[in-house]
């Protein structure tokens, strides 16, 4: 079985994790245990060479109902850096889809609860994806006004946790200034 090197921006994954790990958190009201479960399961999926599913777990983590003061966030902040790292290290032969289009559609079709917070986090991920992988096109048939980086930062200041906009901006600026084109097989444990 092919294994990828772990993402350094996510907690280690316990052996044998499955979808049941997230399902067990269904009564948690999507609080801190749910957030950690999403990050851990995302790491497990990443290491199993399932990057598209791993990114969907990061989506779910960003939808957790957190206040910003949880101890988990001090150790594992909103997974913007994990997303950027995955985009940089996904081997070219693995299916990842087009995360840019995913985040574009996700942001435009967000529902409650915490619609504005979750919507702007999706746009923040869209901006990271656009910067990290500029070769991935937007969906030309999706008629939506794409926000500027400044609009995303302001919205994260209004709707995100304290310091979240600065964390996101730091990741985004690093992606704008670094070359992250991963070589085939990069990050693979053989």
Buried (B, 14 or more C-beta within 10 A) or exposed (E): EEEBEBBEBBBEBEEEBEEEBBEEBEEBEBBBBBBBBBBBBBBBBBBBBBBBBBBBBBBBBBBBBBEEEBEBBEEBBBBBBBBBBBBBBBBEEBEBEBBBBBBBBBBBEBEEEBEEBBBBBBBBBBBBBBBBBEEBEBBEEEEEEBBEBEBBBBBBBEBBBEBBBEBBBEBBEBBBEEEBEBEEEBBBEE
